[in-house]
Amino acid sequence: MREDTTMQDQVRDAYLLTPGPLTTSRQTKEAMLRDWGSWDAEFNEVTADIRRRLVAMCDGGDDYDCVPIQGSGTFAIEAALGSFIPKDGKVLVLMNGAYGQRALKTLDYIGRAGVGLDKGDYLPPRGDEVASILAEDPEITHVVAIHCETSSGILNPLSEISQAVHTAGRKLIIDSMSAFGAVPLSAQDIPFEAVVSSANKCIEGVPGFGFIIAKKQALHDAKGNSHSLSLDVHDQWDYMNRTGQWRFTPPTHVVVAFHEALKQHDAEGGVQGRLARYTNNRDVMVAGMREIGFATLLDDQWLSPIITTFFGPEDPNFEFKRFYEEIKSRGFIIYPGKLTRAESFRIGCIGQLDAEVMKGVVAAIDQSCIAMGITNRSPGQATRDIAV
């Protein structure tokens, strides 16, 4: 996977081995060199085309529509929760990391009732567990599921979760922030009320807005629900459909860069093409890391193609801050861990990265360990006991 220049030539900064922001292509960067009028007809057509492409990406057909929302992905999540969940609704949040916990915290902030199924750092919520909770609590109206929980890198089993929610007659909201565009998600196979993602993830745009793909009926029904003017999804949707414009100043350069990134996504083969590259990135990187002595938190069946969590070495010379800086000095930026029970770090597989880059980060980590005098790269037995 190469453009006219090699990745090493086109990206002078360190490669971002993170789940977004991420390393972007030269074409995406260059799309931001032009200034746009936010009410200009040409810019409005860019927005409209983005909306159409995103609905098509999840097989939404005529039943779904897309609403972009200014801000980070968390803004879009809060917008969705505040708009689609009525004030007297109740939400079951499926948690196995920081982003499920953040959803539950958001519900508390916006005054919606919520309960959590907390599976800890590394276990997936299962469909039978969801079905049992819904059967016991008829007041639950909605379920929130995280598609890929990047705290651990686990890919949660959406199909069985969706089936349990649908069978119980409840509504599913999916946080697919780090998976949409690379992990298949079809509204025809996994019925959902809304799915939320962001420009700077698997479609490989830059930060500045999120987007919500929702049933048109849900968008109609959301009128009057929102706790916030700027995060009112119904109002944004209604205004866009009437005028073709964003209600408030859009991040114009980010929007146009995302449009360019969508074209590159199509050229790579869409969701399946991107999944293939990211999966290969993961496989090359995980094999290399295991070969030099590191252990993954998760068993292979739960590893996502988005990001992988590794246990920190038991070696007394390991100290994450220096480890991070040593790797950065060699041209790669990794992510700190978010586990509560063990030292860890994370390596992302998404963005303008390929197998050669993944081999490069493994080599940089090996060299960093040598520089730090880390001879034992495996976790202690107590740490290993929590792995799945």
Secondary structure, DSSP 8 states (H G I E B T S, - for coil): ---SS-HHHH--S-EE-SSSS----HHHHHGGGS---TT-HHHHHHHHHHHHHHHHHTT-GGGEEEEEEES-HHHHHHHHHHHHS-TT-EEEEEESSHHHHHHHHHHHHHT-EEEEEE-TTT----HHHHHHHHHH-TT--EEEEESEETTTTEE--HHHHHHHHHHTT-EEEEE-TTTTTTS---TTTS--SEEEEETTSTT---SSEEEEEEEHHHHHHTTTT-S-STT-HHHHHHHHHHHSS-SS---HHHHHHHHHHHHHHHHTTHHHHHHHHHHHHHHHHHHHHHHTT--BSS-GGGB-SSEEEEE----TT--HHHHHHHHHHTTEE-EE---SSS-EEEEE--SS--HHHHHHHHHHHHHHHHHHT----S--HHHHTT--
